[in-house]
Protein backbone atom coordinates (compact mmCIF):
# COMPACT_ATOMS: atom_id res chain seq x y z
CA UNK A 1 0.00 0.00 0.00
CA UNK A 2 1.69 3.15 -1.25
CA UNK A 3 0.86 6.64 -0.04
CA UNK A 4 1.52 9.86 -1.98
CA UNK A 5 4.10 10.90 0.61
CA UNK A 6 5.97 7.61 0.12
CA UNK A 7 7.17 9.06 -3.17
CA UNK A 8 8.73 12.16 -1.65
CA UNK A 9 12.51 11.96 -1.81
CA UNK A 10 14.05 13.29 1.43
CA UNK A 11 16.91 14.81 -0.57
CA UNK A 12 14.42 17.01 -2.43
CA UNK A 13 11.88 17.69 0.32
CA UNK A 14 11.12 21.22 1.48
CA UNK A 15 8.43 23.10 3.40
CA UNK A 16 6.19 25.93 2.21
CA UNK A 17 6.02 28.91 4.58
CA UNK A 18 2.61 30.07 5.76
CA UNK A 19 0.95 26.70 5.19
CA UNK A 20 -0.21 24.49 8.04
CA UNK A 21 2.35 21.84 8.96
CA UNK A 22 0.42 18.79 7.77
CA UNK A 23 -0.01 20.36 4.31
CA UNK A 24 3.28 22.24 3.87
CA UNK A 25 5.65 19.49 2.72
CA UNK A 26 6.67 19.41 -0.96
CA UNK A 27 9.10 17.41 -3.07
CA UNK A 28 10.89 18.94 -6.07
CA UNK A 29 10.76 15.72 -8.09
CA UNK A 30 7.05 15.21 -7.41
CA UNK A 31 6.42 18.88 -8.28
CA UNK A 32 8.31 18.54 -11.54
CA UNK A 33 6.49 15.37 -12.59
CA UNK A 34 3.09 17.08 -12.30
CA UNK A 35 4.45 20.21 -14.04
CA UNK A 36 5.69 18.12 -16.98
CA UNK A 37 2.31 16.45 -17.48
CA UNK A 38 0.57 19.85 -17.36
CA UNK A 39 3.06 21.24 -19.84
CA UNK A 40 2.21 18.47 -22.30
CA UNK A 41 -1.53 18.94 -21.75
CA UNK A 42 -1.33 22.71 -22.24
CA UNK A 43 -0.04 22.11 -25.79
CA UNK A 44 -3.17 20.14 -26.70
CA UNK A 45 -5.69 21.77 -24.33
CA UNK A 46 -7.64 23.32 -27.23
CA UNK A 47 -8.87 19.81 -28.08
CA UNK A 48 -10.64 19.47 -24.75
CA UNK A 49 -13.48 21.28 -23.02
CA UNK A 50 -12.29 23.80 -20.41
CA UNK A 51 -13.20 22.46 -16.96
CA UNK A 52 -14.06 24.84 -14.12
CA UNK A 53 -11.45 25.16 -11.34
CA UNK A 54 -9.06 22.71 -13.01
CA UNK A 55 -5.36 23.49 -13.52
CA UNK A 56 -4.50 23.10 -17.21
CA UNK A 57 -1.23 25.05 -17.53
CA UNK A 58 2.10 24.70 -15.67
CA UNK A 59 2.29 28.46 -14.95
CA UNK A 60 -0.96 28.32 -12.98
CA UNK A 61 0.32 25.25 -11.15
CA UNK A 62 3.66 26.73 -10.13
CA UNK A 63 2.49 30.30 -9.50
CA UNK A 64 -0.80 29.63 -7.72
CA UNK A 65 -1.12 26.17 -6.22
CA UNK A 66 2.39 24.92 -5.47
CA UNK A 67 2.81 27.47 -2.67
CA UNK A 68 -0.68 27.15 -1.17
CA UNK A 69 -2.47 24.66 1.07
CA UNK A 70 -4.69 23.82 -1.92
CA UNK A 71 -1.80 21.88 -3.45
CA UNK A 72 -2.43 19.17 -0.88
CA UNK A 73 -6.16 19.09 -1.69
CA UNK A 74 -5.77 19.09 -5.48
CA UNK A 75 -2.69 16.95 -6.08
CA UNK A 76 -2.22 14.57 -3.15
CA UNK A 77 -4.43 12.03 -4.89
CA UNK A 78 -3.79 8.32 -5.32
CA UNK A 79 -3.84 8.73 -9.12
CA UNK A 80 -0.96 11.24 -8.91
CA UNK A 81 0.99 8.74 -6.80
CA UNK A 82 0.36 6.06 -9.42
CA UNK A 83 1.52 8.31 -12.27
CA UNK A 84 4.64 9.27 -10.35
CA UNK A 85 5.37 5.60 -9.59
CA UNK A 86 5.02 4.52 -13.23
CA UNK A 87 7.38 7.33 -14.28
CA UNK A 88 10.06 6.37 -11.74
CA UNK A 89 13.00 4.00 -12.08
CA UNK A 90 11.24 1.60 -9.72
CA UNK A 91 8.14 1.64 -11.92
CA UNK A 92 10.24 1.07 -15.04
CA UNK A 93 11.93 -1.93 -13.42
CA UNK A 94 8.60 -3.52 -12.44
CA UNK A 95 7.25 -3.16 -15.99
CA UNK A 96 10.50 -4.44 -17.49
CA UNK A 97 10.30 -7.51 -15.24
CA UNK A 98 6.79 -8.22 -16.55
CA UNK A 99 7.96 -7.87 -20.15
CA UNK A 100 10.89 -10.21 -19.60
CA UNK A 101 8.60 -12.78 -17.99
CA UNK A 102 6.64 -12.69 -21.25
CA UNK A 103 9.85 -12.99 -23.30
CA UNK A 104 8.82 -9.78 -25.09
CA UNK A 105 11.04 -8.27 -27.78
CA UNK A 106 8.63 -5.49 -28.73
CA UNK A 107 6.15 -3.27 -26.89
CA UNK A 108 3.50 -1.36 -28.82
CA UNK A 109 1.34 0.02 -26.02
CA UNK A 110 0.25 -0.08 -22.39
CA UNK A 111 -3.24 -0.26 -20.89
CA UNK A 112 -3.54 1.41 -17.48
CA UNK A 113 -6.53 -0.17 -15.72
CA UNK A 114 -7.54 1.66 -12.53
CA UNK A 115 -10.20 1.02 -9.94
CA UNK A 116 -11.25 3.91 -7.72
CA UNK A 117 -14.11 4.47 -5.33
CA UNK A 118 -14.93 7.77 -7.06
CA UNK A 119 -14.51 8.99 -10.62
CA UNK A 120 -11.37 10.95 -11.48
CA UNK A 121 -11.24 14.61 -10.57
CA UNK A 122 -10.47 17.16 -13.30
CA UNK A 123 -6.87 17.66 -12.20
CA UNK A 124 -6.06 13.93 -12.30
CA UNK A 125 -7.83 13.63 -15.66
CA UNK A 126 -5.69 16.42 -17.11
CA UNK A 127 -2.50 14.79 -15.77
CA UNK A 128 -3.43 11.39 -17.22
CA UNK A 129 -4.21 12.89 -20.62
CA UNK A 130 -0.87 14.69 -20.50
CA UNK A 131 0.81 11.40 -19.64
CA UNK A 132 -0.88 9.73 -22.62
CA UNK A 133 0.61 12.43 -24.90
CA UNK A 134 4.11 12.34 -23.38
CA UNK A 135 5.98 11.16 -26.49
CA UNK A 136 8.33 14.15 -26.37
CA UNK A 137 8.38 14.89 -22.63
CA UNK A 138 7.74 12.60 -19.68
CA UNK A 139 6.62 9.01 -19.22
CA UNK A 140 6.30 7.63 -22.78
CA UNK A 141 9.47 9.35 -23.95
CA UNK A 142 11.51 8.20 -20.95
CA UNK A 143 10.13 4.65 -20.92
CA UNK A 144 10.77 4.24 -24.67
CA UNK A 145 14.44 5.17 -24.18
CA UNK A 146 14.66 2.85 -21.17
CA UNK A 147 13.24 -0.08 -23.15
CA UNK A 148 15.70 0.42 -25.98
CA UNK A 149 18.59 0.31 -23.53
CA UNK A 150 17.20 -3.03 -22.29
CA UNK A 151 16.98 -4.42 -25.87
CA UNK A 152 13.20 -4.19 -26.11
CA UNK A 153 11.89 -2.19 -29.06
CA UNK A 154 8.99 0.23 -28.44
CA UNK A 155 6.51 1.06 -31.19
CA UNK A 156 8.13 2.58 -34.30
CA UNK A 157 8.76 6.32 -34.59
CA UNK A 158 8.94 6.70 -30.79
CA UNK A 159 5.16 6.46 -30.67
CA UNK A 160 4.51 4.10 -27.77
CA UNK A 161 0.81 4.22 -26.81
CA UNK A 162 -0.84 4.54 -23.39
CA UNK A 163 -4.56 3.91 -22.87
CA UNK A 164 -6.32 4.54 -19.54
CA UNK A 165 -9.50 2.83 -18.30
CA UNK A 166 -11.10 3.62 -14.95
CA UNK A 167 -13.84 1.67 -13.16
CA UNK A 168 -15.55 3.44 -10.27
CA UNK A 169 -18.19 2.58 -7.70
CA UNK A 170 -19.84 6.02 -7.71
CA UNK A 171 -19.78 9.34 -9.60
CA UNK A 172 -19.40 12.90 -8.38
CA UNK A 173 -22.58 14.73 -7.40
CA UNK A 174 -24.25 15.80 -10.62
CA UNK A 175 -21.19 14.68 -12.57
CA UNK A 176 -21.37 12.83 -15.86
CA UNK A 177 -19.72 9.49 -16.35
CA UNK A 178 -19.16 7.41 -19.48
CA UNK A 179 -22.00 4.93 -19.89
CA UNK A 180 -19.81 2.03 -20.98
CA UNK A 181 -21.93 -1.06 -20.31
CA UNK A 182 -20.76 -4.55 -21.22
CA UNK A 183 -23.94 -6.24 -20.03
CA UNK A 184 -26.08 -4.53 -22.68
CA UNK A 185 -23.72 -4.47 -25.66
CA UNK A 186 -22.05 -7.87 -25.71
CA UNK A 187 -21.96 -7.93 -29.51
CA UNK A 188 -20.48 -4.47 -29.94
CA UNK A 189 -16.74 -4.03 -30.48
CA UNK A 190 -15.50 -0.79 -28.89
CA UNK A 191 -12.80 0.57 -31.17
CA UNK A 192 -10.33 3.20 -30.09
CA UNK A 193 -7.32 4.64 -31.91
CA UNK A 194 -5.09 6.70 -29.58
CA UNK A 195 -3.21 8.01 -32.63
CA UNK A 196 -6.33 9.97 -33.61
CA UNK A 197 -7.83 10.87 -30.23
CA UNK A 198 -6.88 10.38 -26.61
CA UNK A 199 -9.65 9.56 -24.17
CA UNK A 200 -9.93 8.22 -20.67
CA UNK A 201 -12.73 5.69 -20.35
CA UNK A 202 -14.64 5.71 -17.08
CA UNK A 203 -17.50 3.39 -16.19
CA UNK A 204 -19.52 2.20 -13.21
CA UNK A 205 -18.38 -1.20 -11.98
CA UNK A 206 -22.04 -2.27 -11.93
CA UNK A 207 -22.32 -1.45 -15.66
CA UNK A 208 -19.33 -3.66 -16.30
CA UNK A 209 -20.90 -6.62 -14.49
CA UNK A 210 -17.87 -6.66 -12.20
CA UNK A 211 -19.57 -8.66 -9.45
CA UNK A 212 -20.67 -11.30 -11.94
CA UNK A 213 -17.16 -11.55 -13.40
CA UNK A 214 -15.64 -11.94 -9.92
CA UNK A 215 -18.12 -14.66 -9.02
CA UNK A 216 -17.87 -16.53 -12.34
CA UNK A 217 -14.07 -16.47 -12.46
CA UNK A 218 -13.64 -17.13 -8.75
CA UNK A 219 -11.49 -14.06 -8.24
CA UNK A 220 -10.45 -12.90 -4.78
CA UNK A 221 -7.72 -10.96 -3.04
CA UNK A 222 -5.41 -13.96 -3.31
CA UNK A 223 -5.54 -13.67 -7.14
CA UNK A 224 -4.40 -10.02 -7.10
CA UNK A 225 -0.75 -9.12 -7.45
CA UNK A 226 0.09 -5.43 -7.25
CA UNK A 227 -0.10 -2.32 -5.12
CA UNK A 228 -2.80 -0.18 -3.54
CA UNK A 229 -2.22 3.55 -4.00
CA UNK A 230 -3.49 5.91 -1.29
CA UNK A 231 -3.92 9.67 -1.31
CA UNK A 232 -3.21 10.13 2.42
CA UNK A 233 -1.96 8.39 5.52
CA UNK A 234 -4.65 6.19 7.04
CA UNK A 235 -4.75 3.31 9.46
CA UNK A 236 -3.19 0.32 7.69
CA UNK A 237 -5.23 -2.08 9.77
CA UNK A 238 -8.40 -0.34 8.60
CA UNK A 239 -7.54 -1.01 4.95
CA UNK A 240 -6.48 -4.56 5.71
CA UNK A 241 -9.84 -5.27 7.31
CA UNK A 242 -11.66 -3.88 4.29
CA UNK A 243 -9.78 -5.65 1.50
CA UNK A 244 -8.88 -8.92 3.23
CA UNK A 245 -6.43 -10.66 5.53
CA UNK A 246 -3.85 -11.35 2.82
CA UNK A 247 -2.97 -7.70 2.31
CA UNK A 248 0.60 -6.78 3.09
CA UNK A 249 2.49 -3.52 3.37
CA UNK A 250 5.34 -2.97 0.93
CA UNK A 251 8.10 -0.46 1.53
CA UNK A 252 9.02 1.80 -1.38
CA UNK A 253 12.73 2.49 -1.96
CA UNK A 254 13.93 6.04 -2.32
CA UNK A 255 14.54 7.03 -5.94
Secondary structure, DSSP 8 states (H G I E B T S, - for coil): -EEGGGG--TTSEEE-TTS-GGG-EEEHHHHHHHHHHHHHHHHHGGGS---TT---SHHHIIIIITTSTHHHHHH--HHHHHHHHHTSHHHHHHHHHHHHHTT-SEE-EEEEEEEEEE---HHHHHHHHHHHTTTSSSHHHHHHHHHHHTT-EESGGG--EEEEEEEEEE--TT-------GGG-TT------TTT---EEEEETTTTTHHHHHHHHT--GGG--S--EESS---HHHHHHHH-TT---------
